[in-house]
Amino acid sequence: MTMKQQIISCIALTLLLISPPSVANPRIAILNFELNDITSLPNTIQEQQRTASIRPLLEQAFLLNDNFEIIEISTNTETTANAGFGYLFSHHDLAAKLG
């Protein structure tokens, strides 16, 4: 490699290192929360609603962060992918594919 090629390579590498990343923001899907209450409290409608209220709070936090793109997964698609209670939680690889 000639001296000129080495200088050009060095400049290119320097520009690459100091330039901001051009990678898009990570995409995230927030699935519905399932109530898996292992406490002695009864599994009431109020408790299920309280648990479901976590999703909008989480979405709002991600939107305020501005580093994530939230993608929508239709309820039908999520229901089809979820083979049963806690399935997507236990199979994070399948949950990732869903997103």
For each residue, the residues with C-beta under 8 A, 3 or more apart:
1: 5 6 9
2: 5 6
3: 6 7
4: 7 8
5: 1 2 8 9
6: 1 2 3 9 10
7: 3 4 10 11
8: 4 5 11 12
9: 1 5 6 12 13
10: 6 7 13 14
11: 7 8 14 15
12: 8 9 15 16
13: 9 10 16 17
14: 10 11 17 18
15: 11 12 18 19
16: 12 13 19
17: 13 14
18: 14 15
19: 15 16 22
20:
21:
22: 19
23:
24: 27 69
25: 67 68 69
26: 67 68 69
27: 24 68 69 70 71 99
28: 62 68 69 70 71 99
29: 70 71 72 73 98 99
30: 55 58 59 62 70
31: 73 78 88 95 98
32: 52 55 75 78
33: 51 52 54 55
34: 51 85 86 89
35: 43 47 48 51
36: 85 86 89
37: 41 43 47 51
38:
39:
40:
41: 37 44 47
42: 47
43: 35 37 47 48
44: 41 47 48
45: 48 49
46: 49 50
47: 35 37 41 42 43 44 50 51
48: 35 43 44 45 51 52
49: 45 46 52 53
50: 46 47 53
51: 33 34 35 37 47 48 54
52: 32 33 48 49 55
53: 49 50 56 57
54: 33 51 57 58
55: 30 32 33 52 58 59
56: 53 59 60
57: 53 54 60 61
58: 30 54 55 61 62
59: 30 55 56 62 63 70
60: 56 57 63 64
61: 57 58 64 65
62: 28 30 58 59 65 68 70
63: 59 60 66 70
64: 60 61
65: 61 62 68
66: 63
67: 25 26
68: 25 26 27 28 62 65
69: 24 25 26 27 28
70: 27 28 29 30 59 62 63
71: 27 28 29 99
72: 29
73: 29 31 77 78 98 99
74: 77 78
75: 32 78 79
76: 79 80
77: 73 74 80 81 98
78: 31 32 73 74 75 81 82 88 98
79: 75 76 82
80: 76 77
81: 77 78 88 94 95 98
82: 78 79 87 88
83: 87
84: 87
85: 34 36
86: 34 36 89 90
87: 82 83 84 90 91 94
88: 31 78 81 82 91 92 94 95 98
89: 34 36 86 92 95
90: 86 87
91: 87 88 94 95
92: 88 89 95 96
93: 96 97
94: 81 87 88 91 97 98
95: 31 81 88 89 91 92 98 99
96: 92 93 99
97: 93 94
98: 29 31 73 77 78 81 88 94 95
99: 27 28 29 71 73 95 96
